[in-house]
Amino acid sequence: MYDIPINRGMESIRMPVQKDAHRIEEPDICPECKSSDLKFDSQKAEISCRRCGYVLEDSIVDLGQEWRAFNHEQRAKRTRVGAPATPAIADKGLPTEMGKSNRDINGRSIPERNRFQYNRLRKLNKRMRISGTGERNLAIALSELDRQSSRLGLPRSVREDAAIIYRSSAKKNLVRGRSIEGMVAASIYTAARRCNLPRTLDEVSEASNVKKKQIGKNYRFIARELSIKLKPTSPADYVPRFASVLGLSGEIESKAINIINQSKEQGLLTGREPTGVAAATLYIASMLLGVRVTQKDVAEIANVSEVTIRNRYKEFCEKLNLSAF
């Protein structure tokens, strides 16, 4: 998919054009004159070059809706599809449900003698949604995953990635003989690291009520069996979250990341806890920019001791020649 500019009167906008999956992706420049000034003709359904007139694409299918809506009520009334499928729900958000209304498809009232049969069908339909032990396990696990993710404040992208990891584990029978809470916590920990929004084992343990040692064991097991290779967590991944909780500005956040990069070049991060380094660099950056933040507040956010903050503070200021004393 690439963008094509459209001129509508004096206004120029961008329109996404969907390419067929089997086609080789074509360049967004004219192959004749090498110009990038392309136009999309909605009446002819073609893309051509404004400079030489060469037609790059024709017979383009418009995948957008044919109707317009000017408010939320019109959009809800005219739309013909529901929410997109998501792996974070047991049935992927595509269930088949029987309504509670005692009317048929034509709006006519169901006879009294047939209502017992309809109620029976509703019960059977509800039971068939979770028909086996595997589906029951998945429904419980994804409900637990949503609860833990909410406590950790993770976005939907991380939740869906964690759900995919758990589904893959269940498909390979990796969850057999292990607690649902522990495997869900390990899936969340893995997904958060893979999406560069890491959470510490202590945070995941507190949200899931599972011991940190058990989560780490399950994480290593999942990573080995599913061939998931993750890079070591960088202190810079924790800086935006800590800065947001502390109410620090983007300038302090950027300064802290610069200090982390300088420390990495000089090999000062080897063997150091990423959360402690992130907290210490935020404290140093706030001191350099004249913003008062106590070591106690920074240590509580990062779940490290004040001694760790002071040690990293002195070490970085001395080795990097920072005048934050």
VOBA-1610 file (N, C-alpha, C; in pm, whole numbers, padded with zeros to 5 digits, always signed):
BEGIN
Met+00084-00119+00000Met+00000+00000+00000Met+00088+00125+00000Tyr+00055+00223-00089Tyr+00130+00347-00085Tyr+00033+00462-00107Asp+00081+00584-00086Asp-00005+00701-00092Asp+00008+00768-00228Ile-00104+00815-00280Ile-00107+00888-00405Ile-00173+01023-00379Pro-00110+01134-00419Pro-00174+01264-00397Pro-00293+01284-00490Ile-00397+01345-00440Ile-00516+01376-00519Ile-00541+01525-00508Asn-00565+01590-00619Asn-00600+01732-00619Asn-00751+01744-00628Arg-00811+01804-00528Arg-00956+01825-00525Arg-00976+01976-00517Gly-00989+02037-00638Gly-00993+02182-00640Gly-00853+02237-00613Met-00843+02323-00513Met-00714+02379-00472Met-00650+02299-00361Glu-00715+02192-00318Glu-00670+02114-00203Glu-00604+01986-00250Ser-00489+01953-00191Ser-00418+01830-00225Ser-00422+01737-00105Ile-00467+01615-00124Ile-00475+01519-00016Ile-00402+01391-00058Arg-00387+01299+00035Arg-00322+01171+00008Arg-00427+01061+00016Met-00422+00969-00077Met-00518+00859-00079Met-00444+00727-00081Pro-00474+00635+00015Pro-00408+00505+00011Pro-00462+00419-00102Val-00371+00355-00173Val-00409+00266-00281Val-00366+00126-00244Gln-00460+00032-00245Gln-00432-00106-00206Gln-00379-00183-00327Lys-00267-00251-00308Lys-00213-00334-00414Lys-00249-00479-00391Asp-00256-00555-00498Asp-00283-00696-00486Asp-00165-00766-00419Ala-00195-00868-00340Ala-00090-00936-00265Ala+00008-01009-00357His-00042-01054-00478His+00044-01134-00565His+00130-01049-00656Arg+00106-00918-00660Arg+00184-00833-00747Arg+00313-00790-00680Ile+00415-00768-00762Ile+00539-00712-00709Ile+00516-00564-00684Glu+00557-00516-00570Glu+00532-00377-00534Glu+00606-00283-00629Glu+00534-00191-00689Glu+00591-00101-00787Glu+00640+00026-00720Pro+00738+00094-00783Pro+00788+00219-00723Pro+00685+00329-00732Asp+00698+00428-00644Asp+00604+00540-00645Asp+00656+00655-00728Ile+00736+00624-00830Ile+00783+00725-00925Ile+00753+00676-01065Cys+00748+00766-01158Cys+00719+00732-01297Cys+00839+00661-01359Pro+00820+00542-01418Pro+00933+00471-01479Pro+00985+00536-01606Glu+00908+00628-01664Glu+00950+00693-01788Glu+01037+00816-01761Cys+00981+00910-01684Cys+01053+01037-01660Cys+01108+01049-01519Lys+01087+00945-01435Lys+01139+00944-01297Lys+01080+01054-01210Ser+00961+01101-01245Ser+00896+01204-01165Ser+00811+01140-01056Ser+00805+01205-00941Ser+00722+01155-00831Ser+00589+01228-00822Asp+00560+01315-00919Asp+00434+01391-00921Asp+00328+01307-00990Leu+00259+01224-00913Leu+00158+01135-00967Leu+00020+01184-00929Lys-00080+01149-01008Lys-00217+01188-00976Lys-00309+01067-00990Phe-00415+01070-00911Phe-00514+00962-00914Phe-00644+01018-00970Asp-00692+00956-01075Asp-00818+00995-01140Asp-00926+00900-01090Ser-01018+00951-01006Ser-01121+00865-00948Ser-01223+00821-01050Gln-01245+00898-01157Gln-01343+00860-01259Gln-01288+00748-01349Lys-01162+00755-01384Lys-01101+00653-01470Lys-01037+00542-01389Ala-01026+00561-01257Ala-00965+00461-01168Ala-00824+00427-01213Glu-00744+00529-01234Glu-00607+00507-01278Glu-00512+00608-01215Ile-00386+00571-01211Ile-00280+00657-01161Ile-00190+00691-01277Ser-00166+00818-01297Ser-00083+00862-01409Ser+00015+00968-01364Cys+00114+00992-01446Cys+00217+01091-01417Cys+00172+01227-01470Arg+00182+01328-01388Arg+00143+01463-01430Arg+00241+01521-01533Arg+00363+01472-01530Arg+00466+01531-01615Arg+00462+01478-01757Cys+00456+01346-01774Cys+00459+01287-01908Cys+00330+01216-01946Gly+00239+01194-01850Gly+00112+01130-01879Gly+00114+00979-01879Tyr+00225+00919-01839Tyr+00235+00772-01837Tyr+00140+00715-01731Val+00064+00610-01767Val-00032+00548-01677Val+00039+00435-01601Leu+00052+00452-01468Leu+00119+00350-01386Leu+00024+00239-01346Glu-00100+00272-01309Glu-00198+00173-01265Glu-00333+00207-01326Asp-00409+00103-01361Asp-00544+00127-01410Asp-00637+00021-01350Ser-00765+00046-01363Ser-00869-00044-01309Ser-00849-00070-01160Ile-00822+00037-01086Ile-00798+00026-00942Ile-00932+00008-00871Val-00937-00087-00781Val-01060-00114-00704Val-01063-00022-00583Asp-01172+00051-00565Asp-01189+00136-00448Asp-01239+00051-00332Leu-01157+00035-00230Leu-01192-00048-00115Leu-01264+00029-00005Gly-01287+00156-00024Gly-01355+00236+00077Gly-01506+00222+00067Gln-01576+00277+00167Gln-01722+00268+00165Gln-01778+00366+00062Glu-01896+00330+00011Glu-01959+00414-00090Glu-02051+00518-00030Trp-02062+00520+00104Trp-02150+00615+00171Trp-02068+00712+00254Arg-02131+00823+00290Arg-02067+00923+00374Arg-02146+00939+00503Ala-02078+00976+00609Ala-02142+01001+00738Ala-02083+01128+00797Phe-02171+01211+00854Phe-02127+01341+00905Phe-02130+01347+01058Asn-02178+01242+01121Asn-02175+01237+01267Asn-02172+01089+01309His-02155+01068+01440His-02142+00932+01492His-02271+00852+01471Glu-02385+00917+01483Glu-02512+00846+01468Glu-02529+00793+01326Gln-02496+00875+01226Gln-02506+00829+01088Gln-02407+00717+01058Arg-02287+00729+01113Arg-02186+00625+01089Arg-02231+00491+01150Ala-02285+00496+01273Ala-02331+00372+01337Ala-02449+00311+01263Lys-02535+00395+01203Lys-02653+00345+01134Lys-02619+00287+00997Arg-02520+00344+00930Arg-02491+00302+00793Arg-02384+00194+00782Thr-02306+00177+00887Thr-02201+00076+00879Thr-02261-00063+00874Arg-02193-00153+00802Arg-02246-00287+00783Arg-02152-00393+00841Val-02053-00351+00913Val-01959-00446+00974Val-01943-00413+01121Gly-01893-00510+01197Gly-01869-00489+01338Gly-01724-00458+01367Ala-01685-00481+01488Ala-01547-00456+01528Ala-01455-00557+01460Pro-01328-00521+01437Pro-01236-00615+01372Pro-01205-00733+01462Ala-01164-00843+01401Ala-01126-00961+01477Ala-01001-00933+01559Thr-00998-00982+01679Thr-00884-00960+01768Thr-00848-01090+01839Pro-00720-01124+01847Pro-00681-01248+01916Pro-00692-01239+02067Ala-00721-01119+02121Ala-00729-01102+02266Ala-00861-01152+02323Ile-00955-01195+02237Ile-01083-01250+02280Ile-01088-01395+02237Ala-01149-01479+02319Ala-01148-01623+02292Ala-01206-01656+02155Asp-01319-01595+02118Asp-01379-01622+01987Asp-01335-01521+01882Lys-01229-01444+01914Lys-01172-01342+01826Lys-01271-01230+01793Gly-01372-01214+01877Gly-01469-01107+01857Gly-01569-01134+01748Leu-01580-01260+01705Leu-01673-01296+01597Leu-01770-01405+01644Pro-01848-01379+01750Pro-01939-01482+01800Pro-02070-01484+01723Thr-02141-01592+01737Thr-02278-01604+01684Thr-02372-01612+01803Glu-02452-01510+01819Glu-02540-01501+01936Glu-02686-01495+01890Met-02772-01554+01971Met-02916-01546+01948Met-02973-01439+02040Gly-03046-01348+01983Gly-03101-01239+02061Gly-03209-01285+02159Lys-03242-01198+02253Lys-03341-01232+02355Lys-03483-01198+02312Ser-03494-01135+02196Ser-03627-01095+02150Ser-03707-01218+02104Asn-03836-01218+02132Asn-03925-01327+02092Asn-03993-01295+01960Arg-03914-01243+01866Arg-03966-01213+01733Arg-03875-01276+01629Asp-03934-01313+01515Asp-03855-01374+01409Asp-03790-01266+01324Ile-03726-01309+01213Ile-03652-01216+01129Ile-03743-01114+01062Asn-03869-01146+01047Asn-03964-01053+00984Asn-04032-00962+01085Gly-03995-00976+01213Gly-04054-00891+01315Gly-04183-00943+01373Arg-04226-01063+01331Arg-04350-01119+01382Arg-04326-01190+01514Ser-04419-01184+01602Ser-04407-01246+01734Ser-04406-01398+01723Ile-04317-01462+01799Ile-04307-01608+01798Ile-04424-01666+01877Pro-04491-01767+01824Pro-04604-01827+01898Pro-04560-01880+02034Glu-04651-01880+02126Glu-04623-01923+02263Glu-04572-02067+02267Arg-04625-02152+02182Arg-04588-02294+02185Arg-04443-02317+02139Asn-04385-02222+02065Asn-04249-02238+02013Asn-04144-02167+02098Arg-04183-02091+02199Arg-04087-02013+02275Arg-03994-02101+02358Phe-04046-02212+02407Phe-03961-02303+02483Phe-03848-02356+02394Gln-03882-02386+02270Gln-03781-02436+02176Gln-03675-02330+02148Tyr-03715-02205+02133Tyr-03620-02097+02108Tyr-03529-02075+02230Asn-03585-02082+02349Asn-03503-02067+02470Asn-03401-02179+02482Arg-03444-02299+02444Arg-03353-02413+02446Arg-03239-02394+02346Leu-03269-02342+02229Leu-03167-02316+02128Leu-03067-02211+02176Arg-03118-02110+02248Arg-03028-02008+02302Arg-02929-02069+02400Lys-02976-02157+02488Lys-02888-02222+02586Lys-02785-02309+02516Leu-02828-02384+02417Leu-02734-02470+02344Leu-02630-02387+02270Asn-02672-02277+02211Asn-02579-02191+02140Asn-02475-02132+02235Lys-02519-02094+02355Lys-02426-02039+02454Lys-02326-02144+02502Arg-02371-02267+02518Arg-02282-02374+02563Arg-02182-02413+02454Met-02226-02410+02330Met-02139-02453+02220Met-02028-02353+02191Arg-02040-02231+02240Arg-01933-02133+02219Arg-01805-02178+02286Ile-01814-02246+02399Ile-01698-02303+02468Ile-01727-02452+02485Ser-01686-02530+02385Ser-01728-02669+02381Ser-01628-02766+02440Gly-01500-02730+02445Gly-01398-02824+02492Gly-01311-02764+02601Thr-01223-02848+02655Thr-01134-02801+02762Thr-01035-02698+02710Gly-00992-02716+02583Gly-00897-02621+02526Gly-00958-02483+02511Glu-01080-02476+02463Glu-01147-02347+02448Glu-01178-02286+02584Arg-01212-02371+02681Arg-01239-02320+02815Arg-01111-02262+02877Asn-01001-02331+02859Asn-00872-02281+02907Asn-00836-02149+02842Leu-00860-02139+02711Leu-00828-02016+02639Leu-00914-01900+02686Ala-01043-01925+02709Ala-01133-01819+02755Ala-01091-01767+02892Ile-01055-01858+02983Ile-01011-01816+03116Ile-00879-01740+03108Ala-00787-01791+03024Ala-00656-01729+03013Ala-00664-01588+02955Leu-00744-01569+02851Leu-00754-01437+02789Leu-00825-01338+02879Ser-00918-01385+02960Ser-00980-01298+03060Ser-00878-01254+03164Glu-00794-01349+03207Glu-00688-01317+03302Glu-00584-01224+03238Leu-00557-01245+03110Leu-00462-01159+03039Leu-00512-01015+03033Asp-00640-00998+03010Asp-00697-00863+03006Asp-00688-00796+03143Arg-00710-00873+03249Arg-00703-00817+03384Arg-00560-00773+03418Gln-00463-00860+03390Gln-00325-00826+03422Gln-00275-00709+03337Ser-00312-00707+03210Ser-00269-00598+03122Ser-00326-00465+03167Ser-00449-00466+03216Ser-00510-00343+03266Ser-00436-00290+03389Arg-00396-00380+03477Arg-00322-00339+03596Arg-00184-00284+03560Leu-00126-00336+03453Leu+00007-00289+03410Leu-00001-00169+03317Gly-00122-00132+03275Gly-00137-00016+03187Gly-00081-00037+03048Leu-00096-00157+02994Leu-00041-00188+02862Leu-00142-00154+02752Pro-00095-00108+02637Pro-00187-00075+02527Pro-00241-00201+02460Arg-00336-00182+02369Arg-00401-00295+02303Arg-00303-00375+02218Ser-00206-00309+02156Ser-00110-00380+02071Ser-00033-00484+02151Val+00007-00449+02274Val+00081-00543+02357Val-00011-00657+02402Arg-00136-00625+02434Arg-00231-00729+02475Arg-00254-00830+02364Glu-00268-00782+02242Glu-00292-00873+02130Glu-00168-00958+02103Asp-00049-00899+02116Asp+00073-00976+02098Asp+00087-01083+02206Ala+00053-01048+02330Ala+00056-01146+02438Ala-00045-01257+02414Ala-00162-01222+02361Ala-00263-01324+02330Ala-00214-01419+02221Ile-00144-01366+02122Ile-00090-01451+02015Ile+00015-01546+02072Ile+00099-01496+02163Ile+00200-01581+02225Ile+00134-01693+02305Tyr+00030-01658+02382Tyr-00038-01761+02462Tyr-00109-01862+02372Arg-00172-01815+02264Arg-00240-01908+02172Arg-00138-02004+02109Ser-00021-01953+02073Ser+00083-02040+02015Ser+00130-02142+02118Ser+00143-02098+02244Ser+00184-02190+02350Ser+00079-02299+02372Ala-00049-02258+02371Ala-00156-02357+02390Ala-00163-02454+02273Lys-00137-02405+02152Lys-00142-02491+02034Lys-00033-02597+02039Lys+00081-02564+02099Lys+00191-02660+02112Lys+00188-02737+02245Asn+00078-02723+02319Asn+00060-02793+02447Asn+00167-02754+02550Leu+00212-02630+02544Leu+00311-02583+02640Leu+00247-02545+02773Val+00115-02522+02774Val+00048-02479+02896Val+00004-02597+02981Arg+00015-02717+02929Arg-00027-02835+03004Arg+00062-02855+03126Gly+00000-02869+03243Gly+00074-02890+03367Gly+00127-02763+03430Arg+00093-02647+03373Arg+00139-02520+03428Arg+00018-02433+03458Ser+00035-02344+03554Ser-00077-02259+03594Ser-00110-02158+03484Ile-00238-02129+03469Ile-00281-02031+03368Ile-00224-01894+03400Glu-00229-01854+03528Glu-00180-01722+03566Glu-00032-01706+03535Gly+00046-01812+03562Gly+00189-01803+03537Gly+00222-01793+03390Met+00154-01870+03305Met+00179-01865+03162Met+00130-01734+03101Val+00018-01683+03151Val-00030-01553+03103Val+00068-01443+03141Ala+00119-01445+03264Ala+00214-01344+03307Ala+00342-01350+03223Ala+00389-01471+03192Ala+00508-01485+03109Ala+00483-01435+02967Ser+00362-01459+02914Ser+00328-01411+02780Ser+00325-01259+02777Ile+00270-01197+02881Ile+00266-01051+02888Ile+00407-00994+02898Tyr+00490-01055+02981Tyr+00627-01009+02997Tyr+00703-01018+02864Thr+00682-01127+02791Thr+00749-01144+02662Thr+00699-01043+02560Ala+00567-01025+02553Ala+00510-00930+02456Ala+00552-00787+02485Ala+00557-00750+02612Ala+00597-00614+02648Ala+00741-00586+02605Arg+00827-00683+02624Arg+00966-00666+02582Arg+00977-00662+02430Arg+00896-00744+02362Arg+00903-00748+02216Arg+00849-00619+02155Cys+00756-00553+02221Cys+00698-00428+02171Cys+00771-00304+02224Asn+00886-00324+02288Asn+00967-00214+02342Asn+00892-00131+02446Leu+00801-00197+02519Leu+00734-00134+02632Leu+00751-00225+02753Pro+00876-00248+02795Pro+00902-00354+02894Pro+00846-00322+03031Arg+00810-00427+03101Arg+00774-00421+03242Arg+00868-00514+03318Thr+00905-00475+03437Thr+00996-00557+03515Thr+00924-00681+03567Leu+01003-00781+03605Leu+00945-00902+03662Leu+00871-00871+03792Asp+00921-00774+03868Asp+00853-00735+03992Asp+00714-00678+03963Glu+00704-00594+03859Glu+00575-00534+03824Glu+00477-00641+03775Val+00525-00731+03690Val+00438-00838+03639Val+00396-00931+03752Ser+00489-00958+03844Ser+00458-01045+03957Ser+00352-00983+04047Glu+00361-00852+04068Glu+00263-00784+04152Glu+00124-00782+04087Ala+00121-00767+03954Ala-00007-00762+03884Ala-00073-00899+03872Ser+00007-01005+03869Ser-00047-01139+03845Ser-00056-01224+03971Asn+00006-01179+04080Asn+00012-01258+04204Asn+00083-01391+04182Val+00180-01392+04092Val+00264-01508+04065Val+00407-01473+04103Lys+00479-01567+04160Lys+00616-01541+04204Lys+00704-01505+04084Lys+00798-01414+04111Lys+00887-01366+04006Lys+00970-01481+03946Lys+01012-01572+04030Lys+01092-01685+03985Lys+01013-01772+03887Gln+00885-01792+03915Gln+00801-01874+03828Gln+00778-01806+03693Ile+00758-01674+03694Ile+00739-01601+03569Ile+00864-01610+03482Gly+00980-01592+03545Gly+01105-01601+03469Gly+01127-01739+03410Lys+01090-01842+03484Lys+01103-01979+03436Lys+01011-02003+03317Asn+00885-01959+03328Asn+00790-01974+03218Asn+00833-01894+03096Tyr+00888-01775+03119Tyr+00934-01691+03008Tyr+01045-01760+02930Arg+01142-01815+03000Arg+01251-01884+02931Arg+01201-02007+02856Phe+01103-02075+02914Phe+01045-02193+02849Phe+00973-02155+02721Ile+00891-02048+02726Ile+00817-02001+02608Ile+00914-01954+02500Ala+01014-01874+02540Ala+01109-01821+02443Ala+01186-01933+02373Arg+01220-02038+02447Arg+01293-02149+02388Arg+01206-02232+02294Glu+01084-02264+02337Glu+00998-02350+02257Glu+00940-02280+02135Leu+00914-02150+02146Leu+00857-02074+02034Leu+00964-02001+01953Ser+01090-02021+01988Ser+01204-01959+01917Ser+01191-01807+01913Ile+01159-01750+02028Ile+01149-01604+02040Ile+01283-01551+02091Lys+01345-01467+02011Lys+01475-01411+02047Lys+01458-01262+02075Leu+01487-01221+02196Leu+01471-01083+02237Leu+01606-01024+02276Lys+01625-00899+02241Lys+01747-00830+02280Lys+01738-00792+02428Pro+01851-00774+02492Pro+01848-00728+02632Pro+01775-00595+02644Thr+01702-00578+02751Thr+01625-00456+02772Thr+01718-00337+02789Ser+01689-00229+02719Ser+01769-00108+02728Ser+01708-00013+02832Pro+01793+00057+02909Pro+01739+00155+03005Pro+01655+00263+02938Ala+01685+00293+02810Ala+01610+00397+02739Ala+01464+00359+02721Asp+01431+00228+02724Asp+01292+00185+02708Asp+01208+00222+02829Tyr+01270+00240+02946Tyr+01197+00273+03068Tyr+01184+00424+03089Val+01268+00501+03021Val+01272+00645+03047Val+01139+00715+03020Pro+01073+00693+02904Pro+00946+00765+02880Pro+00840+00737+02986Arg+00829+00612+03029Arg+00726+00579+03129Arg+00759+00643+03264Phe+00883+00636+03308Phe+00921+00696+03436Phe+00904+00848+03431Ala+00942+00908+03317Ala+00929+01053+03304Ala+00783+01096+03306Ser+00696+01015+03244Ser+00553+01048+03243Ser+00494+01042+03384Val+00531+00939+03460Val+00478+00926+03596Val+00528+01039+03685Leu+00654+01080+03666Leu+00712+01187+03747Leu+00669+01326+03699Gly+00604+01333+03583Gly+00560+01462+03530Gly+00674+01546+03476Leu+00777+01483+03423Leu+00892+01554+03369Leu+00870+01587+03223Ser+00937+01689+03175Ser+00918+01737+03039Ser+00991+01649+02938Gly+00958+01670+02811Gly+01025+01596+02706Gly+01172+01631+02693Glu+01208+01753+02731Glu+01349+01794+02726Glu+01432+01712+02824Ile+01378+01690+02944Ile+01449+01608+03043Ile+01457+01464+02995Glu+01350+01417+02935Glu+01350+01280+02883Glu+01456+01260+02776Ser+01467+01357+02682Ser+01569+01348+02577Ser+01710+01356+02635Lys+01726+01442+02735Lys+01858+01455+02799Lys+01897+01324+02868Ala+01804+01259+02932Ala+01832+01132+03000Ala+01872+01025+02899Ile+01804+01020+02785Ile+01839+00921+02682Ile+01977+00948+02626Asn+02013+01077+02610Asn+02148+01111+02564Asn+02254+01064+02663Ile+02227+01079+02792Ile+02321+01033+02894Ile+02335+00881+02888Ile+02224+00812+02865Ile+02229+00665+02853Ile+02314+00624+02733Asn+02298+00694+02620Asn+02377+00661+02501Asn+02525+00686+02525Gln+02558+00795+02592Gln+02699+00823+02623Gln+02756+00717+02718Ser+02675+00676+02816Ser+02720+00573+02910Ser+02742+00440+02840Lys+02655+00410+02742Lys+02669+00285+02668Lys+02796+00283+02586Glu+02831+00397+02524Glu+02953+00405+02443Glu+03077+00382+02528Gln+03074+00424+02654Gln+03190+00407+02742Gln+03184+00279+02824Gly+03083+00195+02799Gly+03074+00066+02866Gly+03036+00074+03012Leu+02959+00177+03049Leu+02920+00193+03189Leu+02792+00117+03225Leu+02724+00059+03126Leu+02596-00007+03153Leu+02610-00158+03175Thr+02729-00209+03159Thr+02749-00353+03174Thr+02724-00395+03318Gly+02633-00491+03336Gly+02603-00542+03469Gly+02516-00452+03553Arg+02459-00349+03494Arg+02375-00255+03567Arg+02228-00286+03542Glu+02145-00270+03644Glu+02001-00290+03631Glu+01942-00179+03544Pro+01870-00213+03434Pro+01818-00110+03343Pro+01728-00008+03412Thr+01644-00054+03505Thr+01555+00041+03573Thr+01633+00139+03661Gly+01738+00090+03727Gly+01820+00178+03809Gly+01892+00281+03725Val+01943+00239+03608Val+02012+00332+03518Val+01915+00437+03465Ala+01794+00393+03425Ala+01695+00487+03373Ala+01656+00590+03479Ala+01635+00544+03601Ala+01598+00636+03709Ala+01711+00734+03740Ala+01835+00684+03743Ala+01948+00771+03774Ala+01970+00876+03667Thr+01958+00838+03541Thr+01977+00935+03433Thr+01866+01040+03432Leu+01745+01001+03466Leu+01637+01101+03478Leu+01667+01199+03590Tyr+01720+01148+03700Tyr+01755+01235+03813Tyr+01867+01331+03773Ile+01968+01280+03701Ile+02079+01366+03657Ile+02030+01470+03558Ala+01946+01428+03463Ala+01895+01522+03362Ala+01811+01632+03426Ser+01730+01598+03524Ser+01649+01700+03592Ser+01737+01797+03669Met+01846+01747+03730Met+01938+01835+03801Met+02010+01928+03704Leu+02051+01877+03589Leu+02122+01960+03491Leu+02033+02069+03433Leu+01903+02042+03421Leu+01810+02139+03364Leu+01737+02220+03470Gly+01778+02206+03595Gly+01724+02291+03701Gly+01586+02253+03749Val+01546+02127+03735Val+01417+02081+03783Val+01440+01995+03907Arg+01373+02028+04015Arg+01397+01958+04141Arg+01313+01830+04149Val+01383+01717+04160Val+01321+01587+04180Val+01401+01515+04287Thr+01334+01460+04385Thr+01404+01394+04494Thr+01444+01252+04453Gln+01553+01205+04515Gln+01597+01068+04489Gln+01493+00967+04535Lys+01420+01000+04638Lys+01318+00909+04690Lys+01206+00887+04589Asp+01160+00996+04527Asp+01053+00984+04428Asp+01096+00901+04308Val+01218+00927+04260Val+01268+00854+04144Val+01286+00706+04178Ala+01337+00678+04298Ala+01360+00540+04339Ala+01229+00464+04353Glu+01124+00528+04404Glu+00995+00461+04419Glu+00933+00427+04284Ile+00948+00516+04187Ile+00892+00490+04055Ile+00962+00371+03988Ala+01094+00364+04003Ala+01172+00258+03939Ala+01180+00132+04024Asn+01127+00137+04147Asn+01130+00023+04238Asn+01274-00021+04267Val+01361+00078+04291Val+01499+00051+04330Val+01526+00132+04457Ser+01642+00108+04518Ser+01676+00179+04641Ser+01741+00314+04609Glu+01735+00403+04706Glu+01799+00534+04690Glu+01950+00521+04679Val+02006+00417+04741Val+02150+00394+04731Val+02190+00367+04586Thr+02107+00292+04513Thr+02135+00266+04372Thr+02134+00395+04292Ile+02039+00481+04319Ile+02032+00610+04248Ile+02158+00691+04275Arg+02201+00697+04401Arg+02320+00776+04436Arg+02446+00718+04373Asn+02459+00586+04373Asn+02578+00524+04315Asn+02587+00550+04165Arg+02474+00531+04093Arg+02476+00558+03948Arg+02496+00707+03922Tyr+02439+00790+04006Tyr+02451+00936+03992Tyr+02598+00978+04001Lys+02667+00932+04103Lys+02808+00968+04121Lys+02894+00910+04010Glu+02866+00786+03971Glu+02946+00720+03868Glu+02934+00789+03734Phe+02811+00819+03692Phe+02791+00882+03562Phe+02845+01023+03559Cys+02823+01099+03665Cys+02872+01237+03669Cys+03024+01241+03663Glu+03087+01145+03728Glu+03234+01142+03730Glu+03291+01095+03598Lys+03237+00987+03542Lys+03293+00932+03418Lys+03255+01014+03294Leu+03140+01079+03297Leu+03096+01157+03181Leu+03124+01306+03194Asn+03190+01344+03304Asn+03224+01486+03328Asn+03099+01575+03327Leu+02997+01532+03398Leu+02874+01611+03407Leu+02877+01697+03532Ser+02843+01822+03518Ser+02847+01915+03632Ser+02710+01920+03699Ala+02669+01806+03756Ala+02539+01800+03825Ala+02556+01791+03974Phe+02678+01801+04025Phe+02701+01792+04169Phe+02645+01915+04238
//
